């Protein structure tokens, strides 16, 4: 028997119960966090596009710096919370600061007006503010909230927690895009002749509302959150020794199943981020949907995708995670190819689609877009759902906070950095380029997102099958061993 498989056979208490207050925090904090990530991932680039023209270079810089800040903060605060044996203060104060800097990002609109003529200065201000926001967001959500959820996992609830954590990014995107688009539309100023938005009006109000919402849940956690009973302080030498120890990947690489899961995750989400980082820009600027309608074009398919993915909960609870993972890859490839070949570059669409009513979401001509995004949504939900639970079950009990840092490497840092670096040259090589006049009278050159991004997603989703095969073999061997091994579990008080 493979020794590495033996080391991964771990007891998970079946009698640990989560009360209604615990579930309230799991849903409330998780959804608030995903809403805030949605603001960053879906609306920040659009804010730039409305104000200064769509610039994939600034989007790439913002994505990379944000991912680096998120990763560092997760390791830093994950180590700190492991040593303290508590998650509560990191979640509470992290969320409060996260909300504050979301509002600060919105206020950059006022500062940027004094430096409109300097695109570099504008880019620096935007990227720096986003980076600080991501740092505190990671402290509260990634190293705090996600580690707390890992602490709560047991054999009796892993499917439910996994389903909850998987649905939250979808609900966050759904609410964040639909409600976000509606809020922006409500506060935006329109050109009386064309009906198009004037600059980034409406965005600052949206960022303020979202920031306050996240802050409120941070305050709620401060007064109601309780740590899992099994969570104990874990110290391994000095703080910085323990911080650096997680970068000694000897222990991680011994856990071969976890390694292959993370490689599969990385490859899949590099492809996913290839289009997802620019999907709102694709809808807004390339296909000319307004913020409200673009939000609905993402929101409606995600509702359908979430409902269709519900049966995956039962498969995950029965240790059938690999089946769900393979299904998600297949659906993602089909969806990406469907959008590329059927929707295409939009050249077959009505050139006067704004005045002709084509940008009405419920116009029958938009059905191919809805179908394609629905398929991609199903793949995304199922992937998040299965991979998150699959790997969390393998974390060492005493290092869950730090292993959340490793998760961020493979779920966030590598996919976002590589995805943005792949997407930018695709946009610059295949997308339309044009000069626009900003609200200050300055001329900006923008490059519009292109349907070729979906081809990159399909290719990388296919490549993720290779590491998934290796992970599946180890998974099946471990499950078989668990069924034949008697495990004595000490009850939790």
Secondary structure, DSSP 8 states (H G I E B T S, - for coil): --HHHHHT-----SS----HHHHHHHHHHHHHHHHHHHIIIIIHHHHHHHHH---HHHHHHHHHHHHHHHHHHHHHHHHHHHHHT--HHHHHHHHHHHHHHHHHHHHHHHHHGGGTT-HHHHHHHHHHHHHHHHHHHIIIIIIIIHHHHHHH--TTTHHHHHHHHHHHHHHHHHHHHHHHHHHHHHH--B-TTT--B-TTTTHHHHHHHHHHHHHHHHHHHHHH----TT------SSHHHHHHHTT-THHHHH-HHHHHHHHHHHHHHHHHHHHHTTHHHIIIIIS---HHHHHHHHHHHHHHHHHHGGGHHHHHHTT-HHHHHHHHHHHHHHHHHHIIIIITTSTTS-TTTTTTTTTSTTSGGGHHHHHHHHHHHHHHHHHHHHHHHHHHTTS-GGGHHHHHHHHHIIIIIHHHHHHHHHHHHHHHHHS-EEEEE-TTS-EEEEE---THHHHHHHHHHHHHHHHHHHHHHHHHHHHHHHHHS--------
